[in-house]
Amino acid sequence: MVLDGLGSSLQDALEKLAGSSRIDEESVEEVVKDIQRALLQADVDVDLVMELSDSIRERSLSEEPPAGTSAREHVLHIVYEEMVEIVGDETEFPLDSQTILLSGLQGSGKTTSSAKIARWFNRKGLRAGIVQTDTFRPGAHEQSRQMAERAEVPCHVDPDADDPVEIAREGLEALDDCDVKIVDTAGRHALEAELIDEIEAIEHEVQPDLNLLVLDASIGQGAKDQAQAFEEAVGVDGVVITKLDGTAKGGGALTAVHQTDSSIAFIGVGEDVEDIERFDPDGFISRLLGMGDLKALAERVEEAMQETEVEEELDPEALLSGDFTLKDVYSQIEAMSSMGKMDQVMDMIPGVGGMGALKDEMDEDFADVTEERLDKYKAIMDSMTDEELENPGRVSSSRVTRVARGSGVSEEDVRELLEYHSTMEQTMEQLGGGRDMKRMMKQMGDMDGMGGGGGGLPF
């Protein structure tokens, strides 16, 4: 994620308090300076950084840590609460009929976001459609049509029209049978009076229930002025941050949220139409600070299991103890592949978010398991006996030869599957041995509505 650098820096700063049983002014000041440096390097506005650091300093020195809480845990909790305050409360999204207006500069990702948001509503059971009003950018209509097709949603475009307000009016009529109508507007390279006038006219015509400002994660220090201009023009109910899977610093977007006194509505985490997440402030900051996000993880798992149609529930504790078979491994890989990039998934696991090297290794492991290889693995397992599937370690050289012939693959392919299983077994054992992981598994097992009544999540 784009804010991985900020998250790592914040975690490193807080680690300086590890092992401390008391909090003194000198140690707090050192941590605060590190936090200031991390936020400024991430392009967070200077005034906001100073406001945040003053609050962290004051609370750390004045509030009494709860009994049994270490210095690091106490300050971590304060940093968490203060940063949640910055990103705001969760934007209200009633799952019923509504009109949403998207605004933002050219290149911010509005057109892509309109398709992603429409797709998100569709998956929630509401029929969503897009109205493309951009008459300024060549190719905007075609891009919108293609993105809508990928998202499997209707889209109203009129490449021959030159009046955005008229297009908006006709578009709403054309999409009358849609529950959610998303109106995409034109952008410019800078905040021009013409852009603001056009957005105001469209907003007056469509009377949206929600105004969302779309911001590129790389917006930087210019976010403050731009957010203020859109706030004054049409009002900002929420912010959509795009391209959070890139290498931009991302702090400018956090500044924009604070400036408009709004909150983050969605975050874009990839190029596909499915790569959008409903923003949860608590979970977002938790992941940033390496505290995990069990709620998001649970939702990812549930969606993955539905998409892959895995019927049999698997025991997550067995998975993390390394006690799983080749059959289990196949089901887990297939489901986890549907959950997205493994580094995003790993960020959701408490205590694992800061384990950069292990995260990279896991992501590479799953990236190597292509659909073609999964098909090979399935063919190999179909040629194995139940004993071999339950005990991969018993597959001798002679059995490798037999299985390869029976499945129509090479002996090297069979050994690759066995080696992959062994690697995953060791990795999961490493993850499962941590105290945070064990606590997480208990929490996941206690969650309602998952895994058939709270008996543990199916992976």
KARA-V870329 format. One record per backbone hydrogen bond with DSSP energy under -1.0 kcal/mol. CO is the residue of the C=O (numbers start at 1). NH is the residue of the N-H. Records with the same first field share a line. If there is no record, write none. Layout:
CO: NH + NH
//
This chain:
1: 4
3: 7
4: 8
5: 9
6: 10
7: 11
8: 12
9: 13
10: 14
11: 15
13: 16
14: 17
15: 18
17: 20
20: 71
24: 28
25: 29
26: 30
27: 31
28: 32
29: 33
30: 34
31: 35
32: 36
33: 37
34: 38
35: 39
36: 40
37: 41
39: 44
40: 43
42: 251
45: 49
46: 50
47: 51
48: 52
49: 53
50: 54
51: 55
52: 56
53: 57
54: 58
55: 59
56: 60
57: 61
58: 62
59: 63
66: 69
70: 74
71: 75
72: 76
73: 77
74: 78
75: 79
76: 80
77: 81
78: 82
79: 83
80: 84
81: 85
82: 86
83: 87
94: 96
98: 181
99: 209 + 210
100: 183
101: 212
103: 214
105: 108
109: 113
110: 114
111: 115
112: 116
113: 117
114: 118
115: 119
116: 120
117: 121
118: 122
119: 123
121: 126
122: 125
127: 179 + 180
129: 182
130: 156
131: 184
137: 140
139: 143
140: 144
141: 145
142: 146
143: 147
144: 148
145: 149
146: 150
147: 151
148: 153
154: 130
156: 132
158: 161
163: 167
164: 168
165: 169
166: 170
167: 171
168: 172
169: 173
170: 174
171: 175
173: 176
175: 178
179: 98
180: 129
181: 100
182: 131
183: 102
184: 133
188: 106
190: 192
192: 196
193: 197
194: 198
195: 199
196: 200
197: 201
198: 202
199: 203
200: 204
201: 205
202: 206
203: 207
210: 101
211: 237 + 238
212: 103
213: 240
215: 242
216: 219
217: 250
220: 223
222: 226
223: 227
224: 228
225: 229
226: 230
227: 231
228: 232
229: 233
230: 234 + 235
238: 213
239: 265
240: 215
241: 268
242: 217
243: 246
244: 2
251: 255
252: 256
253: 257
254: 258
255: 259
256: 260
257: 262
263: 239
265: 279
266: 241
267: 277
268: 244
272: 275
274: 276
275: 269
277: 267
280: 284
281: 285
282: 286
283: 287
284: 288
285: 289
286: 291
287: 290
290: 351
293: 297
294: 298
295: 299
296: 300
297: 301
298: 302
299: 303
300: 304
301: 305
302: 306
303: 307
304: 308
305: 310
315: 319
316: 320
318: 323
322: 324
325: 329
326: 330
327: 331
328: 332
329: 333
330: 334
331: 335
332: 336
333: 337
341: 345
342: 346
343: 347
345: 348
346: 349
348: 293
349: 352
352: 355
354: 356
355: 359
356: 360
357: 361
358: 362
359: 363
360: 364
361: 365
362: 366
363: 367
364: 368
368: 370
370: 374
371: 375
372: 376
373: 377
374: 378
375: 379
376: 380
377: 381
378: 382
381: 384
385: 389
386: 390
387: 391
389: 326
391: 394
392: 395
394: 396
396: 400
397: 401
398: 402
399: 403
400: 404
401: 405
402: 406
403: 407
404: 408 + 409
410: 414
411: 415
412: 416
413: 417
414: 418
415: 419
416: 420
417: 421
418: 422
419: 423
420: 424
421: 425
422: 426
423: 427
424: 428
425: 429
426: 430
427: 431
428: 432
429: 433
431: 434
434: 438
435: 439
436: 440
437: 441
438: 442
439: 443
440: 444
441: 445
442: 446
450: 454
//
